[in-house]
Amino acid sequence: MRIQQYQVVLDADRKNILVKESCTYYPAMDKLDHVGEIDKLMREVFEIQRRAEEYAYLICMNTKCKPVGFFEISHGTCDMAVVNPREILIRALLCGAAGFVLVHNHPSGDPSPSREDDRITKRLWDAAGLIGLRFLDHMIIGEESYYSYHMEKRLNGE
């Protein structure tokens, strides 16, 4: 699988455009259609479980769960990373995604969601639904395990 990392910059007219940051080949899998595969990729490629601060990543996918773009959304503090639905949806739309997964780490090692994690999940669910994007999962990576809103049947933010 190709892991294409992008960033969003402003062009001469101050409009958002995609710029390819890097491209890596990850031969371990072809698509990301299970949370265990996403967990493995984030640990092996991004080493997210070793980060001392919270990092939030966006994985944009096509209808067959093949990634079309990876974005670092936020780099925060030891217990917080700012995530705004606007920035996530702009990136997903710019790369032509049909759906997306939000992934972030908890440096404490405990992947249990916080109230803020629940709040952003609900806001993203509502916002994505309004524009027809599939919010596939919000995953939290801990030291040795992960939490998946999808697997816990809590993705709609309820």
Secondary structure, 3 states (H helix, E strand, C coil): CEEEEEEEEECCCCCEEEEEEEEEECCCCCCCCCHHHHHHHHHHCCCHHHCCCCEEEEEEECCCCCEEEEEEEEECECCECCCCHHHHHHHHHHCCCCEEEEEEECCCCCCCCCHHHHHHHHHHHHHHHHHCCEEEEEEEECCCCEEECCCCCCCCCC
